[in-house]
């Protein structure tokens, strides 16, 4: 949840200066590690309809929460993919999402097992330190509640997830400190990371080695049957829709002047600053009834000294028992009338500037008050705040009107019989069309909301041709819709994809032939033959030998990984390997040398670089540790978690 909240707390200005918090940035990803995808633990692939997406050692991960997270992530994925996701892509992303949740829960369980705990005070402190909840540099509970509500969360929900992330952070700290590196280890690590290897390679493309052998029809049919999912066209419709947005409703609201004046009068205190006065005092306290007369006498004595020309600040330092102001010569600063107790405030605000009062009795004792300055009441007139008031009332009226139209629209649809055009006119909706709305993947600009998908492909919309909805696509946007041109899920006929299958089979044949040729060439190199002579028989021009680093961007990643996975070559004895690349190409690889780059002798630069590399090393250790934790957990996944 915290990752999604980071997506939602990314500030985007909304209408009229309000804020929508939409996509995992101010808060960031607080859960420990989500990089280790893949299958973990014991997997139960039963087909039961369960209320969980997965169980880790018997503890559930809610299917509803996983689907909610998926729906929040999906618009970004759709945008990156150009508006459509293949079934394979959807499955891959959903599996990664579930794997990350499994990893997070396993880490949390392991932390609890180790006795790690997050105190209420620690959680409260972390909550208040979150910068997204600060206003003018200070924590604001009201701001926190508002921003969490806009993200669909309560403070209690956020605190629960915050506790989990803090617990995982404790575990991360323990893992990161249990296997520290000595200075010698650090130097060896840097030498390893800075290593360059001399390599050369020859790339064999499958197209060059595919030959002209005929592809048998039986092979084409077998491929077609084995890869039916690649040729499936999901169920889809052309979707006519009409939507109501809060922004459109608000923009059309007219606020009468009498409503503006009424609100100004109601909230006038917010716009008017009261009169403030700058005062100083000398306090002679009364400890009990017996000392009252003594305090009164001393206050009168001090007052007489002032009348005789005594220095107020000096006498305040000598006699005043208000330690906070005495050292400042009795100065109380600027304050409004209601800042003080009644007797003090009444006398102060009845005085003239520069005047000194005789002793005034309050519950604290006897005060001698000096009025230093007066700042008259000031405020913003109606005309000054009219624009702000108009904006505020327009939003309030717009929200009320939006809710009213939504309720009436719901009622109209429940009664049935109204057309999309009629409802559009009656409720002031904006029309649009999604040319290809696909089951599961949806379609832009409506996205792929689960409830929208369910209703679009329901019997009432597909078979009965009724107007569906309304569906809430956000807190300020609803839509109704009508399906046109329904297309059930189909599998493309073999004849339509035959040429593509033949091309794929030829590519596979070429890749297999290239691999066989590369393996034979590798054997010749290992027997001592010259690389150029061997490469000349491979229908390709080899790369010249050169040193490359582990992160060299101009070498295929599979070749880079293979080159540094081989044993370090000895002088005159190169390492040889064949490597199959993504897409079917094959490389004949030879690694003939190794060296370590020279870097600055500056100790500070070396220290900084060592720290950076050790941080990367620590992250790998944490990742490996948690992968081991999950592998020892009993994990049960619900294969229908994202279909409920």
C-alpha positions as MATLAB code, in Angstrom:
seq = 'XXXXXXXXXXXXXXXXXXXXXXXXXXXXXXXXXXXXXXXXXXXXXXXXXXXXXXXXXXXXXXXXXXXXXXXXXXXXXXXXXXXXXXXXXXXXXXXXXXXXXXXXXXXXXXXXXXXXXXXXXXXXXXXXXXXXXXXXXXXXXXXXXXXXXXXXXXXXXXXXXXXXXXXXXXXXXXXXXXXXXXXXXXXXXXXXXXXXXXXXXXXXXXXXXXXXXXXXXXXXXXXXXXXXXXXXXXXXXXXXXXXXXXXXXXXXXXXXXXXXXXXXXXXXXXXXXXXXXXXXXXXXXXXXXXXXXXXXXXXXXXXXXXXXXXXXXXXXXXXXXXXXXXXXXXXXXXXXXXXXXXXXXXXXXXXXXXXXXXXXXXXXXXXXXXXXXXXXXXXXXXXXXXXXXXXXXXXXXXXXXXXXXXXXXXXXXXXXXXXXXXXXXXXXXXXXXXXXXXXXXXXXXXXXXXXXXXXXXXXXXXXXXXXXXXXXXXXXXXXXXXXXXXXXXXXXXXXXXXXXXXXXXXXXXXXXXXXXXXXXXXXXXXXXXXXXXXXXXXXXXXXXXXXXXXXXXXXXXXXXXXXXXXXXXXXXXXXXXXXXXXXXXXXXXXXXXXXXXXXXXXXXXXXXXXXXXXXXXXXXXXXXXXXXXXXXXXXXXXXXXXXX';
ca = [
       0.000    0.000    0.000;
       2.792    2.456    0.850;
       4.234    2.179   -2.651;
       0.866    3.086   -4.152;
       0.467    5.879   -1.685;
       3.806    7.201   -2.908;
       2.161    7.204   -6.412;
      -0.877    9.028   -4.850;
       1.070   11.569   -2.847;
       2.751   13.000   -5.910;
       1.252   16.483   -5.883;
      -0.764   17.522   -8.885;
      -2.743   20.740   -8.765;
      -6.418   20.248   -9.184;
      -9.168   22.687  -10.037;
      -9.083   25.902   -8.114;
      -5.850   25.142   -6.301;
      -6.974   21.936   -4.572;
      -4.558   19.032   -4.706;
      -4.910   15.531   -5.969;
      -2.299   13.096   -4.807;
      -1.888   10.565   -7.573;
       1.238    8.184   -8.114;
       4.648    6.631   -4.882;
       6.858    9.706   -4.653;
       6.786   11.975   -1.594;
       6.510    8.953    0.695;
       8.509    6.690   -1.592;
       8.645    2.900   -1.448;
       9.087    2.164    2.252;
       8.650   -1.575    2.077;
      12.067   -3.245    2.135;
      12.935   -4.948   -1.168;
      10.719   -5.639   -4.182;
      13.395   -6.568   -6.697;
      13.434  -10.342   -6.210;
      10.653  -11.537   -8.503;
      10.074  -15.161   -9.304;
       8.417  -18.177   -7.739;
       9.029  -18.603   -4.034;
       8.276  -21.382   -1.601;
       5.637  -24.036   -1.860;
       2.979  -23.073   -4.390;
      -0.554  -24.416   -4.233;
      -2.205  -23.893   -7.629;
      -5.681  -25.016   -6.542;
      -8.504  -23.374   -8.453;
     -10.720  -22.539   -5.483;
     -12.340  -19.108   -5.323;
     -10.659  -17.739   -2.196;
     -10.693  -14.363   -0.496;
      -6.921  -14.214   -0.476;
      -4.360  -13.550   -3.159;
      -1.707  -15.556   -1.322;
      -0.918  -17.038    2.062;
       2.528  -16.895    3.632;
       2.860  -19.396    6.467;
      -0.914  -19.279    6.857;
      -1.161  -15.461    6.961;
      -3.340  -14.008    4.208;
      -2.633  -11.323    1.629;
      -6.052   -9.918    0.760;
      -7.252  -10.485   -2.799;
      -9.277   -7.280   -2.581;
      -6.202   -5.269   -1.622;
      -4.106   -6.819   -4.399;
      -6.800   -6.055   -6.973;
      -7.053   -2.495   -5.678;
      -3.280   -2.092   -5.993;
      -3.379   -3.567   -9.502;
      -6.085   -1.153  -10.610;
      -4.041    1.805   -9.333;
      -0.948    0.611  -11.192;
      -2.673   -0.365  -14.423;
      -3.193    3.117  -15.943;
       0.571    3.738  -15.824;
       1.281    0.370  -17.411;
      -1.306    0.981  -20.128;
       0.157    4.382  -20.898;
       3.671    2.928  -21.141;
       2.407    0.141  -23.400;
       0.537    2.446  -25.754;
      -2.924    1.746  -24.387;
      -2.988   -2.060  -24.599;
      -1.450   -4.941  -22.644;
      -1.164   -8.448  -23.987;
      -2.392  -11.278  -21.795;
       1.211  -12.345  -21.307;
       2.204   -8.859  -20.131;
      -0.752   -8.653  -17.761;
       0.123  -11.996  -16.227;
       3.782  -11.034  -15.870;
       3.015   -7.733  -14.127;
       0.414   -9.308  -11.853;
       2.823  -12.082  -10.860;
       5.489   -9.496  -10.033;
       3.027   -7.521   -7.952;
       1.991  -10.597   -5.999;
       5.598  -11.740   -5.571;
       6.500   -8.374   -4.068;
       3.631   -8.667   -1.594;
       4.745  -12.197   -0.659;
       8.286  -10.966   -0.133;
       7.127   -8.072    2.036;
       4.944  -10.285    4.257;
       7.663  -12.927    4.614;
      10.136  -10.215    5.667;
       7.634   -8.862    8.197;
       7.013  -12.325    9.638;
      10.738  -13.000    9.884;
      11.283   -9.690   11.668;
       8.582  -10.528   14.207;
      10.090  -13.988   14.717;
      13.442  -12.353   15.505;
      11.742  -10.316   18.235;
      11.826   -7.001   16.403;
       9.093   -4.560   17.404;
       7.913   -1.047   16.531;
       6.761    0.945   19.550;
       3.761    3.274   19.449;
       6.108    6.214   20.045;
       8.382    5.177   17.148;
       5.428    4.829   14.770;
       3.982    8.169   15.922;
       7.323    9.895   15.405;
       7.708    8.455   11.891;
       4.135    9.511   11.086;
       4.796   13.092   12.197;
       8.150   13.291   10.402;
       6.578   12.533    7.017;
       7.159   15.709    4.968;
       3.941   15.223    2.997;
       2.038   15.963    6.216;
       3.868   19.207    7.011;
       2.525   22.719    6.516;
       4.986   25.612    6.791;
       7.619   23.218    8.097;
       5.453   21.768   10.893;
       3.410   18.567   11.170;
      -0.314   19.111   10.627;
      -2.725   16.348   11.562;
      -5.458   17.998    9.488;
      -3.167   18.000    6.432;
      -2.281   14.358    7.061;
      -5.937   13.329    7.238;
      -6.828   15.305    4.116;
      -3.975   13.900    2.054;
      -4.574   10.349    3.204;
      -8.282   10.668    2.442;
      -7.468   11.857   -1.061;
      -5.368    8.681   -1.407;
      -8.266    6.539   -0.173;
      -6.715    5.834    3.237;
      -7.359    6.548    6.906;
      -4.601    7.436    9.395;
      -5.138    4.020   10.987;
      -4.572    2.226    7.663;
      -1.475    4.295    6.968;
      -0.043    3.696   10.440;
      -0.555   -0.063   10.060;
       1.477   -0.084    6.849;
       4.026    2.324    8.330;
       4.611   -0.110   11.198;
       5.278   -2.875    8.682;
       7.786   -0.779    6.785;
       9.585    0.269    9.994;
       9.741   -3.373   11.040;
      11.210   -4.331    7.681;
      13.684   -1.468    8.010;
      14.896   -2.882   11.329;
      15.433   -6.239    9.657;
      17.318   -4.579    6.798;
      19.612   -2.878    9.294;
      20.402   -6.168   11.000;
      21.140   -7.921    7.706;
      23.307   -5.046    6.532;
      25.484   -5.114    9.669;
      25.908   -8.843   10.213;
      28.224   -9.382    7.260;
      30.390   -6.226    7.168;
      33.520   -5.956    5.089;
      37.006   -5.322    6.428;
      39.233   -2.724    4.685;
      41.002   -5.559    2.881;
      37.653   -6.972    1.783;
      36.665   -3.507    0.587;
      39.771   -3.220   -1.580;
      39.161   -6.668   -3.043;
      35.543   -5.756   -3.759;
      36.545   -2.561   -5.564;
      39.167   -4.437   -7.554;
      36.506   -6.934   -8.573;
      34.036   -4.220   -9.574;
      36.706   -2.263  -11.456;
      37.909   -5.262  -13.430;
      37.893   -5.109  -17.223;
      38.164   -8.149  -19.447;
      39.590   -8.386  -22.927;
      37.152  -10.124  -25.188;
      36.196  -10.580  -28.782;
      33.221  -12.256  -30.289;
      31.517  -13.212  -33.508;
      27.723  -12.955  -33.829;
      25.883  -15.626  -35.819;
      22.444  -14.443  -36.922;
      19.711  -17.092  -37.267;
      18.591  -15.672  -40.622;
      22.030  -16.476  -42.083;
      21.890  -20.093  -40.909;
      18.229  -20.908  -41.478;
      18.769  -22.433  -44.933;
      16.029  -23.176  -47.425;
      14.663  -26.380  -45.941;
      10.895  -26.633  -46.305;
       8.753  -26.232  -43.182;
       6.390  -29.169  -42.921;
       2.666  -28.348  -42.515;
       2.550  -30.658  -39.506;
       5.209  -28.555  -37.775;
       3.230  -25.389  -38.465;
       0.046  -26.936  -37.058;
       1.869  -28.244  -33.996;
       3.307  -24.791  -33.285;
      -0.108  -23.208  -33.766;
      -1.746  -25.602  -31.278;
       1.045  -25.175  -28.733;
       0.844  -21.374  -28.822;
      -2.899  -20.727  -28.943;
      -2.610  -17.937  -26.356;
      -0.345  -16.013  -28.740;
      -3.116  -15.913  -31.323;
      -6.080  -15.211  -29.031;
      -7.958  -11.984  -29.631;
      -9.639  -11.019  -26.299;
     -13.319  -10.158  -26.089;
     -13.884   -6.495  -26.854;
     -16.474   -3.855  -27.672;
     -16.642   -0.436  -29.179;
     -17.774    1.576  -26.171;
     -19.770    4.782  -26.373;
     -19.634    6.619  -23.065;
     -20.652    9.843  -21.383;
     -19.005   11.153  -18.260;
     -19.660   13.674  -15.547;
     -16.707   15.390  -13.917;
     -16.628   17.588  -10.864;
     -14.439   20.080  -12.727;
     -17.060   20.531  -15.472;
     -19.893   20.886  -12.959;
     -17.953   23.359  -10.820;
     -16.935   25.472  -13.815;
     -20.595   26.084  -14.619;
     -21.638   27.176  -11.115;
     -22.675   30.814  -10.590;
     -22.428   32.145   -7.018;
     -24.960   34.924   -6.169;
     -23.599   38.018   -4.398;
     -25.955   37.571   -1.451;
     -24.404   34.147   -0.783;
     -20.938   35.701   -0.895;
     -21.907   38.435    1.589;
     -23.556   35.865    3.840;
     -20.385   33.753    3.924;
     -18.176   36.816    4.475;
     -20.262   37.892    7.467;
     -20.250   34.369    8.877;
     -16.478   33.990    8.594;
     -15.529   37.603    9.157;
     -13.261   36.684   12.050;
     -11.028   34.864    9.574;
     -10.454   38.041    7.589;
     -10.144   40.656   10.360;
      -7.084   40.972   12.608;
      -7.999   42.310   16.074;
      -6.252   45.253   17.716;
      -3.008   44.257   19.409;
      -0.995   46.095   22.065;
       2.645   46.004   23.092;
       2.852   45.834   26.876;
       5.328   45.367   29.718;
       4.542   44.585   33.350;
       5.988   44.113   36.797;
       4.360   41.239   38.718;
       4.248   41.074   42.509;
       2.659   37.670   43.235;
       0.258   36.777   46.075;
       1.094   33.413   47.618;
      -1.784   33.285   50.124;
      -4.348   35.483   51.833;
      -1.895   36.534   54.537;
       0.586   37.893   52.029;
      -1.975   39.866   50.000;
      -1.466   43.046   51.977;
       2.305   42.697   51.741;
       2.126   42.215   47.954;
      -0.210   45.203   47.608;
       2.145   47.338   49.670;
       5.191   46.344   47.659;
       3.351   46.941   44.357;
       2.370   50.418   45.586;
       6.001   51.069   46.586;
       7.255   50.112   43.116;
       4.557   52.222   41.497;
       5.639   55.252   43.545;
       9.246   54.732   42.396;
       8.032   54.781   38.792;
       6.070   57.980   39.388;
       9.239   59.471   40.814;
      11.044   58.772   37.543;
      12.331   55.256   38.125;
      13.352   53.137   35.106;
      10.613   50.607   34.329;
      12.948   47.972   32.838;
      15.377   48.194   35.755;
      12.588   47.929   38.357;
      11.070   44.982   36.470;
      14.376   43.123   36.652;
      14.633   43.949   40.390;
      11.095   43.267   41.578;
       9.047   41.286   38.996;
       8.533   37.610   39.753;
       7.510   36.824   36.159;
      10.866   35.280   35.325;
      10.034   34.913   31.623;
       9.648   38.678   31.133;
      11.670   40.154   33.998;
      14.995   39.666   32.242;
      13.523   41.503   29.243;
      12.567   44.491   31.370;
       9.026   43.148   31.773;
       8.400   43.124   28.003;
       5.380   40.958   27.022;
       5.480   41.695   23.287;
       2.449   42.248   21.054;
      -0.816   40.457   21.881;
      -4.576   40.722   21.431;
      -6.944   41.437   24.321;
      -8.114   37.863   24.782;
      -4.522   36.745   25.336;
      -4.653   38.062   28.900;
      -6.864   37.388   31.910;
      -9.885   39.711   32.031;
      -8.653   42.223   34.622;
      -5.296   42.656   32.911;
      -6.801   42.875   29.413;
      -9.504   45.353   30.447;
      -6.976   47.746   31.999;
      -4.409   47.414   29.182;
      -6.944   48.136   26.448;
      -8.318   51.141   28.343;
      -4.908   52.850   28.586;
      -3.242   55.432   26.377;
       0.063   54.737   24.649;
       2.997   55.481   27.005;
       0.795   55.308   30.110;
       1.712   53.268   33.208;
      -1.089   51.855   35.360;
      -1.349   51.723   39.099;
      -1.309   48.137   40.499;
      -3.961   45.867   38.926;
      -4.948   42.732   40.844;
      -5.482   39.391   39.019;
      -5.407   35.774   40.115;
      -1.611   35.900   39.696;
      -0.998   38.893   41.955;
      -0.515   42.628   41.443;
       0.590   43.942   38.035;
       1.971   47.339   37.153;
       1.357   47.691   33.403;
       3.039   49.934   30.858;
       1.510   50.356   27.372;
       4.345   50.675   24.856;
       2.497   50.611   21.539;
      -0.872   50.135   19.802;
      -1.565   48.387   16.502;
      -5.092   49.070   15.287;
      -7.408   46.332   14.110;
      -7.004   45.556   10.422;
      -8.520   43.159    7.970;
      -9.463   42.295    4.427;
     -12.595   43.868    3.058;
     -15.302   41.959    1.212;
     -13.862   43.114   -2.098;
     -10.412   41.889   -1.037;
     -11.639   38.344   -0.423;
     -14.476   38.158   -2.967;
     -12.442   36.147   -5.500;
     -11.381   33.597   -2.864;
     -14.906   33.367   -1.490;
     -16.296   32.853   -4.980;
     -13.847   30.035   -5.614;
     -14.666   28.366   -2.270;
     -18.424   28.590   -2.697;
     -18.227   27.491   -6.330;
     -16.430   24.328   -5.217;
     -18.964   23.677   -2.464;
     -21.913   24.229   -4.762;
     -20.222   22.172   -7.486;
     -19.655   19.243   -5.131;
     -23.288   19.344   -3.996;
     -24.534   19.549   -7.599;
     -22.197   16.732   -8.656;
     -23.599   14.489   -5.905;
     -27.180   15.438   -6.832;
     -26.682   14.604  -10.507;
     -24.943   11.350   -9.637;
     -27.892   10.272   -7.463;
     -30.436   11.247  -10.097;
     -28.436    9.540  -12.832;
     -28.322    6.357  -10.749;
     -32.090    6.546  -10.259;
     -32.732    7.064  -13.985;
     -30.588    4.067  -14.914;
     -32.317    1.850  -12.358;
     -35.678    2.746  -13.890;
     -34.399    1.882  -17.352;
     -35.531    3.041  -20.765;
     -33.365    6.155  -21.112;
     -30.934    6.381  -24.000;
     -27.309    7.505  -23.769;
     -28.103   10.603  -25.845;
     -31.040   11.533  -23.622;
     -29.030   11.161  -20.424;
     -26.168   13.148  -21.929;
     -28.468   16.104  -22.638;
     -30.358   15.905  -19.355;
     -27.307   15.765  -17.091;
     -24.808   17.825  -19.075;
     -22.394   14.962  -19.745;
     -19.354   14.862  -22.023;
     -19.491   12.217  -24.772;
     -16.684   10.012  -26.047;
     -15.920    6.668  -27.688;
     -13.379    3.956  -26.937;
     -12.877    2.223  -30.276;
     -11.427   -0.923  -28.677;
     -12.367   -1.666  -25.063;
     -10.874   -5.046  -24.184;
     -11.981   -7.352  -21.393;
      -9.481   -7.037  -18.562;
      -7.234   -4.474  -20.240;
      -9.951   -1.865  -20.787;
      -9.086    1.084  -22.984;
      -8.031    4.706  -22.720;
      -9.187    7.195  -21.589;
     -11.465    5.173  -19.294;
      -8.713    2.817  -18.117;
      -9.398   -0.666  -16.791;
     -11.333   -0.234  -13.555;
     -12.512   -3.655  -12.333;
     -16.128   -2.572  -11.797;
     -16.169   -0.888  -15.210;
     -14.897   -4.095  -16.828;
     -17.478   -6.190  -15.028;
     -20.403   -4.001  -16.080;
     -19.238   -3.404  -19.660;
     -19.207   -7.154  -20.322;
     -22.328   -7.925  -18.275;
     -25.433   -9.485  -19.807;
     -27.500   -6.308  -19.414;
     -24.998   -4.244  -21.416;
     -23.898   -6.849  -23.990;
     -27.077   -8.867  -24.566;
     -29.827   -6.437  -23.516;
     -28.073   -3.368  -24.986;
     -28.855   -1.319  -21.880;
     -26.951    1.760  -20.760;
     -24.566    0.694  -18.009;
     -23.253    2.531  -14.972;
     -22.710    4.892  -13.395;
     -19.168    3.808  -12.500;
     -16.934    6.019  -10.402;
     -13.534    6.365  -12.094;
     -12.187    8.638   -9.387;
     -13.509   10.745   -6.555;
     -14.526   13.427   -9.063;
     -15.464   11.521  -12.214;
     -18.260    9.075  -13.129;
     -19.221    7.488  -16.434;
     -22.120    5.724  -18.105;
     -21.735    3.689  -21.289;
     -23.296    1.596  -24.017;
     -21.562   -1.220  -25.878;
     -21.469   -1.319  -29.672;
     -19.962   -3.894  -32.036;
     -19.369   -6.666  -29.485;
     -16.636   -9.104  -30.496;
     -16.343  -12.348  -28.493;
     -12.893  -13.715  -27.751;
     -11.547  -15.600  -30.770;
      -8.419  -17.366  -31.919;
      -6.951  -16.134  -35.168;
      -7.305  -18.830  -37.853;
      -4.178  -20.721  -38.830;
      -4.165  -19.320  -42.340;
      -4.033  -15.800  -40.975;
      -0.897  -16.489  -38.917;
       0.738  -19.224  -40.993;
       3.425  -16.993  -42.502;
       4.404  -15.679  -39.093;
       4.686  -19.219  -37.711;
       6.821  -20.319  -40.670;
       9.110  -17.327  -40.078;
       9.405  -18.241  -36.401;
      10.166  -21.881  -37.194;
      12.830  -20.825  -39.706;
      14.316  -18.531  -37.080;
      14.438  -21.434  -34.620;
      16.053  -23.651  -37.222;
      18.593  -20.947  -37.993;
      19.316  -20.404  -34.301;
      19.849  -24.136  -33.751;
      22.154  -24.354  -36.765;
      24.075  -21.273  -35.624;
      24.495  -22.748  -32.156;
      25.787  -26.018  -33.611;
      28.275  -24.126  -35.784;
      29.381  -21.974  -32.831;
      29.862  -25.042  -30.619;
      32.066  -26.643  -33.299;
      34.022  -23.412  -33.659;
      34.472  -23.186  -29.865;
      35.978  -26.679  -29.856;
      38.487  -25.595  -32.522;
      39.441  -22.506  -30.483;
      39.960  -24.617  -27.374;
      42.308  -26.844  -29.365;
      44.488  -23.797  -30.091;
      43.318  -22.527  -33.508;
      43.429  -18.794  -34.314;
      40.180  -16.833  -33.674;
      40.249  -15.004  -37.028;
      40.770  -18.245  -38.930;
      37.898  -19.966  -37.123;
      35.575  -16.951  -37.399;
      36.141  -16.809  -41.169;
      34.126  -20.041  -41.471;
      31.107  -18.636  -39.609;
      29.551  -16.324  -42.248;
      30.154  -13.233  -40.099;
      32.767  -10.584  -39.404;
      34.173  -10.851  -35.847;
      34.610   -7.935  -33.463;
      38.153   -6.772  -32.777;
      39.525   -7.644  -29.317;
      39.015   -4.955  -26.656;
      38.738   -4.468  -22.911;
      35.224   -3.922  -21.545;
      33.903   -3.133  -18.070;
      31.094   -4.952  -16.300;
      28.682   -2.162  -17.264;
      29.782   -1.642  -20.877;
      26.649   -0.397  -22.695;
      27.783   -1.368  -26.202;
      28.085   -5.125  -25.534;
      24.995   -7.389  -25.337;
      24.207   -8.013  -21.676;
      24.279  -11.804  -22.130;
      27.832  -11.557  -23.480;
      28.913   -9.246  -20.656;
      27.529  -11.571  -18.012;
      29.116  -14.620  -19.640;
      32.508  -12.896  -20.002;
      32.720  -12.037  -16.290;
      31.249  -15.370  -15.182;
      34.124  -17.286  -16.827;
      37.289  -17.957  -14.812;
      39.903  -15.232  -15.136;
      42.043  -16.252  -18.165;
      45.691  -17.134  -17.708;
      48.383  -15.776  -20.019;
      48.170  -17.491  -23.387;
      45.137  -19.567  -22.354;
      41.923  -17.717  -23.319;
      38.493  -18.788  -22.071;
      35.957  -19.760  -24.760;
      32.172  -20.093  -24.615;
      29.135  -20.016  -26.889;
      26.297  -17.720  -25.774;
      22.707  -17.692  -27.025;
      21.258  -14.182  -27.130;
      17.696  -12.973  -26.903;
      16.098  -13.116  -30.337;
      17.928  -16.267  -31.407;
      21.379  -14.921  -32.311;
      24.398  -16.915  -31.091;
      27.806  -15.547  -30.118;
      31.183  -17.230  -30.164;
      32.968  -15.572  -27.222;
      36.664  -15.536  -26.338;
      38.045  -13.871  -23.187;
      41.808  -13.461  -23.393;
      42.812  -10.986  -20.675;
      41.956   -9.169  -17.443;
      42.999   -5.879  -15.847;
      41.890   -3.393  -13.182;
      41.434    0.250  -14.107;
      43.511    2.863  -12.337;
      41.651    5.460  -10.310;
      42.534    8.536   -8.316;
      44.855    8.132   -5.319;
      42.828   10.738   -3.420;
      41.857    8.922   -0.154;
      38.597   10.888    0.208;
      37.454    9.985   -3.301;
      38.409    6.359   -2.683;
      36.474    6.353    0.583;
      33.365    7.817   -1.011;
      33.528    5.341   -3.845;
      34.065    2.437   -1.454;
      31.013    3.457    0.576;
      28.889    3.657   -2.560;
      29.970    0.245   -3.805;
      29.549   -1.335   -0.371;
      25.995    0.009   -0.238;
      25.310   -1.816   -3.492;
      26.963   -4.906   -2.049;
      24.773   -4.651    1.067;
      21.613   -4.418   -1.032;
      22.601   -7.602   -2.867;
      23.152   -9.295    0.491;
      19.749   -8.146    1.754;
      18.102   -9.346   -1.438;
      19.765  -12.756   -1.210;
      18.898  -13.051    2.494;
      15.209  -12.303    1.942;
      15.015  -14.603   -1.050;
      16.245  -17.362    1.264;
      13.649  -16.369    3.900;
      10.825  -16.671    1.375;
      12.134  -19.937   -0.052;
      11.789  -21.466    3.414;
       8.246  -20.147    3.848;
       5.105  -22.004    2.941;
       3.543  -19.879    0.224;
       0.149  -20.619   -1.242;
      -0.997  -18.513   -4.182;
      -4.529  -18.155   -5.497;
      -4.238  -18.341   -9.319;
      -7.548  -16.463   -9.655;
      -6.522  -13.620   -7.335;
      -6.817  -10.980  -10.059;
     -10.080  -12.307  -11.526;
     -12.433  -11.794   -8.603;
];
